[in-house]
């Protein structure tokens, strides 16, 4: 059975520099979702959102913009903006679990308000021709909340719904709730994408066996921790290529060069790369030791020395 792999967006990580570097060195992803645009009541697009979506900054084959809002007018404003850049699809984030978002009735905090969801979708479909897709948790407080939205969603030609098999209150803690995810499959006519804890080829195979009807799979944090993951899933192998560490080293240096040329101040570059290494370190046998080396680097020179020390036994 053929399937597609989708890069699930993670704010401040899966920006265009990461997407391009991943696609350049590894591949395997069919569609990338950009981190969300959030207006906060101001009808203007911030420069960092613009840079992330400019077609000339993206080499990937398919990129889908995303919006975080609970307001119909904001949604339509973003629709017009992304269409001006040539995009014909907008993904709506009803999945973000963080309290700073959910307390404002956005992200997964909006799932328990079907009426407001209806208002946004009604305006979007009546006043634009944008293709709408959605990214959701199964609820914020309990996994049945999403079921109450399906009668609303079924009124509209939603392209697909990516469902992270957790509730918002979990953040990323605890296990995925596969029984509740199956309930989602049983209760809607829409195409459902699976998202949640695919961190290895073995994880993917297990999920395929559990949900054989799923044709689209979203990978989030697992792809940052192991950039080989998508290509290895596509090849159906758990064997890394012989040049694994050489590729990994080149990939992280492409990321470093991109951010070094864009961020002002060495401390910002080091902070950005340290956040990536919190994930990268998982790929190494002694992840704690590897991450500690990176965290100790307080200058660009020290950072490069730490990276070379980490890779010296592999490259």
C-alpha positions as CSV (number, residue, x, y, z in Angstrom):
1,X,0.0,0.0,0.0
2,X,1.4,3.4,-1.0
3,X,1.6,6.1,1.6
4,X,2.8,9.7,2.1
5,X,4.9,11.2,4.8
6,X,4.2,14.7,6.1
7,X,6.5,16.8,8.2
8,X,4.4,18.0,11.2
9,X,5.3,21.6,12.1
10,X,7.1,22.5,15.3
11,X,7.4,26.2,16.1
12,X,10.9,27.6,15.9
13,X,12.3,24.3,14.6
14,X,10.8,23.3,11.2
15,X,11.4,26.7,9.5
16,X,12.6,26.9,5.9
17,X,16.3,26.5,6.8
18,X,15.5,23.2,8.5
19,X,13.1,22.0,5.8
20,X,15.6,22.8,3.0
21,X,18.5,21.2,4.7
22,X,16.5,18.1,5.5
23,X,15.2,17.8,2.0
24,X,18.7,18.4,0.6
25,X,20.5,15.8,2.6
26,X,17.9,13.2,3.3
27,X,14.5,13.5,1.6
28,X,11.6,11.1,2.2
29,X,9.1,13.8,3.1
30,X,6.2,14.4,0.6
31,X,4.6,17.4,2.2
32,X,6.0,20.0,4.7
33,X,3.7,22.0,6.9
34,X,5.1,25.4,7.9
35,X,4.9,26.6,11.5
36,X,1.8,28.6,12.2
37,X,1.1,32.2,11.5
38,X,-0.4,34.0,14.5
39,X,-1.7,37.5,14.2
40,X,-2.6,38.3,17.9
41,X,-5.4,40.7,16.8
42,X,-3.2,42.7,14.5
43,X,-3.9,42.4,10.8
44,X,-0.3,42.2,9.7
45,X,2.1,39.5,8.8
46,X,5.4,39.5,10.8
47,X,8.6,39.5,8.8
48,X,9.7,36.1,10.2
49,X,6.5,34.5,8.9
50,X,7.0,36.2,5.5
51,X,10.6,34.9,5.2
52,X,9.5,31.4,6.1
53,X,6.9,31.3,3.3
54,X,8.5,33.2,0.5
55,X,8.7,30.7,-2.4
56,X,12.3,31.8,-3.2
57,X,13.3,30.6,0.3
58,X,11.9,27.1,-0.1
59,X,13.3,24.3,-2.2
60,X,10.9,21.6,-1.0
61,X,8.4,20.1,-3.5
62,X,5.2,20.8,-1.5
63,X,4.8,23.3,1.4
64,X,1.5,24.1,3.2
65,X,1.2,27.3,5.3
66,X,-0.6,27.1,8.6
67,X,-2.6,29.5,10.7
68,X,-3.3,29.7,14.5
69,X,-6.5,31.7,15.2
70,X,-10.1,31.6,16.5
71,X,-11.2,34.6,14.5
72,X,-13.0,34.4,11.1
73,X,-11.6,37.7,9.9
74,X,-8.0,36.8,10.9
75,X,-8.4,33.5,9.1
76,X,-9.5,35.2,5.9
77,X,-6.7,37.8,6.2
78,X,-4.1,35.0,6.3
79,X,-5.9,33.2,3.4
80,X,-5.5,36.3,1.2
81,X,-1.9,36.6,2.2
82,X,-0.9,33.0,1.4
83,X,-2.8,33.1,-1.8
84,X,-0.8,36.2,-2.8
85,X,2.3,34.1,-2.5
86,X,0.8,31.4,-4.7
87,X,-0.4,28.9,-2.1
88,X,-3.8,27.3,-2.6
89,X,-4.1,25.5,0.8
90,X,-4.1,26.7,4.4
91,X,-3.8,24.4,7.3
92,X,-5.7,25.4,10.5
93,X,-3.9,24.6,13.8
94,X,-6.3,23.2,16.4
95,X,-3.5,21.1,17.9
96,X,-1.1,23.3,19.8
97,X,-1.2,22.1,23.5
98,X,0.7,24.9,25.2
99,X,-1.3,26.9,27.9
100,X,-0.2,30.3,26.5
101,X,-2.2,29.3,23.4
102,X,-5.0,27.2,24.8
103,X,-6.0,29.8,27.5
104,X,-6.8,32.1,24.6
105,X,-9.2,29.5,23.1
106,X,-6.8,28.7,20.3
107,X,-5.0,25.5,19.2
108,X,-6.3,22.5,21.1
109,X,-8.2,24.9,23.4
110,X,-10.6,25.6,20.6
111,X,-11.7,22.0,20.0
112,X,-14.5,22.2,22.6
113,X,-16.1,25.2,20.9
114,X,-17.7,23.7,17.7
115,X,-19.8,26.9,17.1
116,X,-16.7,29.1,16.8
117,X,-15.1,26.5,14.6
118,X,-18.2,26.6,12.4
119,X,-18.0,30.4,12.2
120,X,-14.4,30.4,10.9
121,X,-15.0,27.6,8.4
122,X,-18.2,29.2,7.1
123,X,-16.5,32.5,6.4
124,X,-13.5,30.8,4.8
125,X,-15.6,28.8,2.4
126,X,-18.1,31.5,1.6
127,X,-15.6,34.2,1.0
128,X,-12.6,32.4,-0.5
129,X,-11.7,29.5,-2.6
130,X,-8.8,28.3,-0.4
131,X,-8.4,24.6,0.3
132,X,-8.6,24.1,4.1
133,X,-6.9,21.3,5.9
134,X,-6.7,20.9,9.7
135,X,-4.2,19.8,12.4
136,X,-5.9,18.7,15.7
137,X,-5.5,17.0,19.0
138,X,-8.4,14.8,20.1
139,X,-9.4,17.4,22.6
140,X,-8.0,19.5,25.3
141,X,-9.4,17.9,28.5
142,X,-10.7,14.6,27.1
143,X,-10.4,12.7,23.8
144,X,-14.1,12.8,22.9
145,X,-14.1,16.5,22.3
146,X,-13.0,16.1,18.7
147,X,-16.0,13.8,18.1
148,X,-18.4,16.8,18.8
149,X,-16.6,18.8,16.0
150,X,-17.1,16.2,13.3
151,X,-20.8,17.1,12.5
152,X,-19.5,20.7,11.9
153,X,-16.4,19.6,9.9
154,X,-18.5,17.2,7.8
155,X,-20.4,20.2,6.4
156,X,-17.3,21.5,4.7
157,X,-14.9,20.1,2.0
158,X,-12.0,19.8,4.4
159,X,-9.0,18.3,2.5
160,X,-7.7,16.3,5.5
161,X,-7.5,16.3,9.2
162,X,-4.2,15.4,10.9
163,X,-5.0,14.0,14.3
164,X,-2.3,13.9,17.0
165,X,-3.4,11.0,19.2
166,X,-3.2,12.9,22.5
167,X,-5.2,15.5,24.3
168,X,-3.9,19.1,24.8
169,X,-3.4,18.7,28.6
170,X,-0.9,16.0,28.0
171,X,1.4,18.3,26.1
172,X,3.9,15.6,24.8
173,X,3.7,13.5,28.0
174,X,2.3,10.1,28.4
175,X,1.4,7.7,25.6
176,X,-0.7,8.1,22.6
177,X,-4.4,7.1,22.9
178,X,-4.8,4.7,20.0
179,X,-8.3,3.5,21.0
180,X,-9.6,7.1,20.9
181,X,-7.8,7.7,17.5
182,X,-9.7,4.7,16.1
183,X,-12.9,6.3,17.3
184,X,-11.9,9.3,15.1
185,X,-11.5,7.1,12.1
186,X,-14.9,5.5,12.7
187,X,-16.8,8.8,13.3
188,X,-16.0,11.0,10.3
189,X,-16.1,10.9,6.5
190,X,-13.0,13.0,6.2
191,X,-9.5,11.8,5.4
192,X,-7.5,11.4,8.6
193,X,-3.8,11.6,8.9
194,X,-2.1,9.9,11.9
195,X,0.3,11.9,14.1
196,X,2.1,11.0,17.3
197,X,5.2,9.2,18.5
198,X,6.6,7.9,15.2
199,X,10.2,8.0,16.2
200,X,11.6,4.9,14.4
201,X,10.9,2.6,11.5
202,X,9.6,0.0,14.0
203,X,7.1,2.6,15.4
204,X,5.9,3.3,11.9
205,X,5.4,-0.4,11.1
206,X,3.5,-0.9,14.3
207,X,1.1,2.0,13.5
208,X,0.7,0.7,9.9
209,X,-0.4,-2.7,11.3
210,X,-2.8,-1.0,13.7
211,X,-4.3,1.4,11.2
212,X,-4.1,-0.2,7.7
213,X,-6.5,2.3,6.1
214,X,-4.3,5.3,6.9
215,X,-2.4,6.5,3.8
216,X,-0.9,9.7,5.3
217,X,1.5,9.8,8.2
218,X,2.8,12.9,10.1
219,X,6.1,12.9,11.8
220,X,7.1,15.7,14.1
221,X,9.7,15.5,16.9
222,X,11.0,12.2,15.6
223,X,12.1,13.7,12.4
224,X,14.2,16.4,14.2
225,X,15.8,13.8,16.4
226,X,16.6,11.5,13.5
227,X,16.6,13.3,10.1
228,X,17.1,9.9,8.4
229,X,13.8,8.6,9.6
230,X,11.6,9.5,6.6
231,X,13.9,8.1,4.0
232,X,14.4,4.9,6.0
233,X,10.6,4.5,6.4
234,X,10.2,4.9,2.6
235,X,13.0,2.3,2.1
236,X,11.4,0.0,4.7
237,X,14.8,-0.5,6.4
238,X,16.2,-0.1,9.9
239,X,19.8,0.0,8.6
240,X,21.4,3.4,8.4
241,X,23.5,4.3,5.4
242,X,27.3,3.7,5.7
243,X,27.9,7.5,5.5
244,X,25.3,8.2,8.3
245,X,27.5,10.4,10.5
246,X,29.2,12.2,7.5
247,X,25.7,13.2,6.3
248,X,24.5,14.2,9.7
249,X,27.6,16.4,10.2
250,X,27.0,18.1,6.9
251,X,23.4,18.6,7.7
252,X,24.0,20.3,11.0
253,X,26.6,22.5,9.5
254,X,24.2,23.6,6.7
255,X,21.7,24.5,9.5
256,X,24.4,26.3,11.4
257,X,25.6,28.3,8.4
258,X,22.0,29.3,7.6
259,X,21.3,30.6,11.1
260,X,24.7,32.2,11.5
261,X,24.0,34.3,8.5
262,X,20.5,35.2,9.6
263,X,20.6,35.7,13.4
264,X,22.2,38.8,15.0
265,X,24.7,37.9,17.7
266,X,26.6,34.8,18.5
267,X,24.5,34.0,21.5
268,X,21.3,33.7,19.4
269,X,23.1,31.3,17.0
270,X,24.3,29.2,19.9
271,X,20.9,29.1,21.5
272,X,19.2,28.1,18.3
273,X,21.7,25.3,17.6
274,X,21.6,24.1,21.2
275,X,17.8,23.7,20.9
276,X,18.4,21.5,17.9
277,X,21.0,19.4,19.6
278,X,18.6,18.6,22.4
279,X,16.9,16.5,19.7
280,X,20.0,15.5,17.7
281,X,21.7,14.1,20.7
282,X,19.1,11.3,21.0
283,X,20.7,9.7,17.9
284,X,23.9,9.1,19.8
285,X,24.5,6.2,22.3
286,X,25.4,8.6,25.1
287,X,22.9,11.4,24.4
288,X,23.4,13.1,27.8
289,X,27.2,13.4,27.2
290,X,26.7,14.7,23.7
291,X,24.2,17.3,24.7
292,X,26.3,18.4,27.6
293,X,29.2,19.1,25.3
294,X,27.0,21.4,23.2
295,X,25.6,23.2,26.2
296,X,29.0,23.9,27.5
297,X,30.0,25.8,24.3
298,X,29.8,29.5,25.0
299,X,31.5,30.7,21.8
300,X,31.2,29.8,18.1
301,X,34.7,28.4,18.3
302,X,33.9,26.2,21.3
303,X,30.7,25.1,19.5
304,X,32.7,23.9,16.4
305,X,35.2,22.2,18.7
306,X,32.3,20.4,20.5
307,X,30.7,19.3,17.2
308,X,34.0,17.9,15.9
309,X,34.7,16.1,19.2
310,X,31.2,14.5,18.9
311,X,31.8,13.3,15.3
312,X,35.5,12.4,15.5
313,X,34.9,8.8,16.2
314,X,32.3,8.4,13.4
315,X,33.5,10.5,10.4
